[in-house]
Amino acid sequence: QVQLVESGGGLVQAGGSLRLSCAASGSIFSINAMGWYREAPGKQRELVARLTSASSTNYADSVKGRFTISRENTTNTWNLQMNSLKAEDTAVYYCYAVLRRTGWGPEYNYWGQGTQVTVSS
């Protein structure tokens, strides 16, 4: 079994900062990509940030320069540092991972349970 557990959401004023963390546990051989999506009320889930095992990053245009994704060394934990938050960043944030459970097995997608981020204007 594999679990992704998020932490760090909450309420913050516009212009403030929050740091989300995602910890993956269980039978994991390798994590090939990890990241964060978000889903705001009435909107589709969108990719916020992505980090690959080759250290390549992708960000949504709306968060470039404000959000930073990083992985803690030698752990299956990654973070999303969110600065200069705006009201439009309000959403439920979901972490995800593309991982292998064995060296020869297929890749699987796993999701966290979601954490609410609310930015008051």
C-alpha positions as CSV (number, residue, x, y, z in Angstrom):
1,Q,0.0,0.0,0.0
2,V,1.1,3.5,-0.7
3,Q,-0.2,6.6,1.1
4,L,0.3,10.3,0.4
5,V,-0.4,12.6,3.4
6,E,-0.5,16.3,3.0
7,S,-0.1,19.0,5.6
8,G,0.3,22.8,5.8
9,G,-2.9,24.2,4.5
10,G,-4.9,26.9,6.2
11,L,-6.1,30.5,6.1
12,V,-3.8,33.3,5.2
13,Q,-4.2,36.9,4.2
14,A,-3.4,38.0,0.6
15,G,0.3,38.6,0.3
16,G,1.2,36.0,2.9
17,S,2.9,32.7,2.6
18,L,2.1,29.0,3.2
19,R,4.1,25.9,2.9
20,L,2.5,22.6,1.9
21,S,4.1,19.2,2.5
22,C,3.4,15.8,1.1
23,A,4.8,12.6,2.6
24,A,4.6,9.4,0.7
25,S,4.9,6.1,2.6
26,G,4.5,2.4,1.9
27,S,5.9,0.1,-0.7
28,I,7.8,2.5,-3.0
29,F,10.7,1.7,-5.2
30,S,11.0,5.1,-6.9
31,I,9.1,8.3,-7.4
32,N,9.5,9.4,-11.0
33,A,7.4,12.6,-10.7
34,M,5.7,14.5,-7.9
35,G,3.7,17.6,-7.6
36,W,0.6,19.5,-6.7
37,Y,-2.8,20.1,-8.3
38,R,-5.5,22.4,-7.1
39,E,-9.3,22.5,-7.5
40,A,-11.2,25.7,-6.8
41,P,-15.0,25.7,-6.5
42,G,-16.6,25.5,-10.0
43,K,-13.3,25.0,-11.7
44,Q,-11.5,22.0,-13.1
45,R,-8.5,20.6,-11.3
46,E,-5.3,22.2,-12.6
47,L,-1.6,21.4,-12.3
48,V,0.2,23.8,-10.0
49,A,3.7,22.5,-9.9
50,R,5.6,19.4,-11.0
51,L,9.0,18.0,-10.2
52,T,10.6,15.0,-11.9
53,S,13.2,12.6,-10.6
54,A,15.6,14.4,-13.1
55,S,14.9,17.6,-11.2
56,S,12.9,19.2,-14.0
57,T,10.1,21.5,-12.8
58,N,7.0,22.8,-14.4
59,Y,4.7,25.5,-13.0
60,A,1.3,26.9,-13.9
61,D,1.7,30.4,-15.4
62,S,-0.4,31.8,-12.7
63,V,2.1,30.8,-10.0
64,K,5.4,31.2,-11.7
65,G,7.7,33.3,-9.6
66,R,5.6,32.9,-6.5
67,F,5.5,29.1,-5.8
68,T,8.4,26.7,-5.5
69,I,8.3,23.0,-5.4
70,S,11.1,21.0,-3.8
71,R,11.9,17.6,-2.5
72,E,13.6,16.9,0.8
73,N,16.9,15.1,0.3
74,T,16.7,11.3,0.4
75,T,13.1,11.3,1.5
76,N,9.8,10.8,-0.1
77,T,8.6,14.2,1.0
78,W,8.1,17.2,-1.1
79,N,7.0,20.7,-0.4
80,L,5.2,23.6,-2.1
81,Q,6.4,27.0,-0.8
82,M,3.7,29.5,-1.7
83,N,4.5,33.2,-1.5
84,S,2.7,36.4,-2.4
85,L,-0.6,34.5,-2.1
86,K,-3.6,35.9,-3.9
87,A,-7.4,35.3,-3.3
88,E,-7.5,33.4,-6.6
89,D,-5.1,30.8,-5.1
90,T,-7.9,29.7,-2.8
91,A,-8.5,26.0,-3.6
92,V,-8.1,22.5,-2.3
93,Y,-4.6,21.4,-3.1
94,Y,-3.8,17.8,-3.8
95,C,-0.4,16.3,-4.0
96,Y,0.3,13.5,-6.4
97,A,3.1,11.1,-7.3
98,V,3.9,8.9,-10.2
99,L,5.8,6.0,-8.8
100,R,7.0,2.4,-9.1
101,R,6.4,0.0,-6.4
102,T,9.0,-2.4,-7.8
103,G,12.0,-1.9,-10.1
104,W,10.4,-3.8,-12.9
105,G,6.8,-2.9,-12.3
106,P,4.6,-0.3,-14.0
107,E,4.1,3.3,-12.9
108,Y,1.1,4.2,-10.8
109,N,-0.5,7.5,-9.9
110,Y,-1.3,8.2,-6.3
111,W,-3.1,11.2,-4.8
112,G,-3.2,12.8,-1.4
113,Q,-6.5,13.5,0.4
114,G,-6.4,17.3,-0.3
115,T,-5.8,20.3,1.9
116,Q,-7.7,23.5,1.9
117,V,-5.9,26.8,1.2
118,T,-7.9,29.9,1.7
119,V,-6.5,33.3,0.9
120,S,-8.5,36.3,2.3
121,S,-8.4,39.5,0.4
